[in-house]
Amino acid sequence: MHKLKYLTLILTAIIASACTENVVFQASESMPKGIWVKDNIVNFNFEWADTTGSYDVVIDIRNQNNYPFQNFWLFANLYNPDGEVYRDTLNCVLADNSGRWIGEGMGSVHHLPVSFIQDARFQKSGKYRLELIQGMRTDSLKGISDIGMRICLSNNTNNKK
């Protein structure tokens, strides 16, 4: 069971880290004093025009060494121009069983890209909103310094010209 969990984690990290080229949108928000207060819902608004291409949507998490947990629960809601929503709950594993941080980083800050949607096709042009809510059972979650998102052209063969 543990092997399957880590294999899934590794594959997700590989797919998410592949979204470093062909970035078409990127945004992030810093958490004041490295604390994500539960009532602080993070919103990223973006205008979208391409309804034919395929894209990967990645959530970027930056945590500090003082983050007290192995994982991080995140509720993600993507609203299209008509207000329809795609919802997902992400269990982001930030450290392995021995407490070593999985993400890249040096010093006290670590970055972990997490795949949210692969090969997404935005079927409508217009204004979109990605809403991120910390889903941990603590009101003031210390150790999360930034949360962000990236949209990259997918490596899907439909995008190759």
BELZI-V171085 format. One line per field, one symbol per residue. ss: DSSP state (A for helix, B for strand, O for the rest). psi: psi as a letter, one per 40 degrees, with the letter a starting at -180 (. if undefined). burial: # if it has 24 or more other C-alpha atoms within 12 Angstrom, else .. A space follows every 10 residues. Layout:
ss=???
psi=???
burial=???
This chain:
ss=OAAAAAAAAA AAAAAAAOOO OOBBBBBBBB OAAABBBOOO OBBBBBBBOO OOOOBBBBBB BBBBOOOOOO BBBBBBBBBO OOOOBBBBBB BBBOBOOOOO BOOBOOOOBB BBBBBBBBBB OOOOOBBBBB BBBBOOOOOB BBOBBBBBBB BBBOOOAAAO O
psi=dddddddddd dddddddefd ifhehhiihi hhffhhhdeg hhhhhihhdh edihihhhhh hhiideheid ihhhhhhhhi deeihhiihh hhhdiadeeh hdiiiibehi hhhhhdhifh hheiiahihh hhhhfifhdh hiehdihaii hihiehdeeh .
burial=........## .##.###### ...####.#. #..####... .#.###.#.. ..######## #####.#.## ########## .........# #####..... ###.....## ########## ##.....### ######.... ########## #####..... .
